[in-house]
Amino acid sequence: MERTPYGFLLVALGGFLGAVARHAVDVGVGRALAAGAAETGLGGLGGAPTGAGTLVANVAGSFALGLLLTRASSDQTRLFVGTGALSSFTTYSTFVADAVALGSLAGAWYVAASYATGFAAAALGLALGGRDRR
């Protein structure tokens, strides 16, 4: 990997974009779930479930990383997209905080669903990217 000021700049710019995108996904998923709950008369249940936006971002990011690993044409692309954007788009710290906030039973299901769907999405990305070509 490129350990130059340019490489650090690629990671920083990618990280900024990934973090902003993750926040947008979290807000969008929350709004969509709140709107769906309001339409079904479940709006009084406290809004979007904790962790829904994080789960969507982590699964989408896992898929994108699997695809990136098979398709990235340069180290600069890997730095910008993989190390920068996707590492800040997906997040372990928010994932853990959401699991704890859900409580023991719901949190355990959330962790299990997150790992299962994350691994499946990454495998799908690898498969669609043609992992055998390398």
C-alpha positions, 0 to 999 in steps of 0.5 A: 500500500501507498504510505505517502501523503497522497495515500493518506489524503485518499484515505482521509477523503474516502473516510469523510465520504463514507462517514457522511454516506453512513449518516445519510443511510442511517437517517434515511432508514430511520425516516423510512421505518418511521413513515412505515410505522405511521402508515400502519398505525405503529407510530407510537412505538418509539420510531425506528428500531435501534440499529436498522440503519447500521445494519443496512450500511454494514451489509451494503458495505460488506457487499461493496468490499467483497466486490472491491477486492475482486475488481479494484484496479489499483492500490489508490482505489483500494485506499480511497474506497476500501480503507477510506470510504467503506471502513467509515461507511461500515462501523463496528462501534455503532454496531456494538452500541446498537446491540447493547441498547437493544438489550440482551435477547434482541441485541443477541439476535441483532449481532447474529443477523448482522454477522450472517447478513454481512458475511453473506453480502461479502460472499455475494460481492466476491462471487459477483466480482469473480474472485477466481480471476485473481 
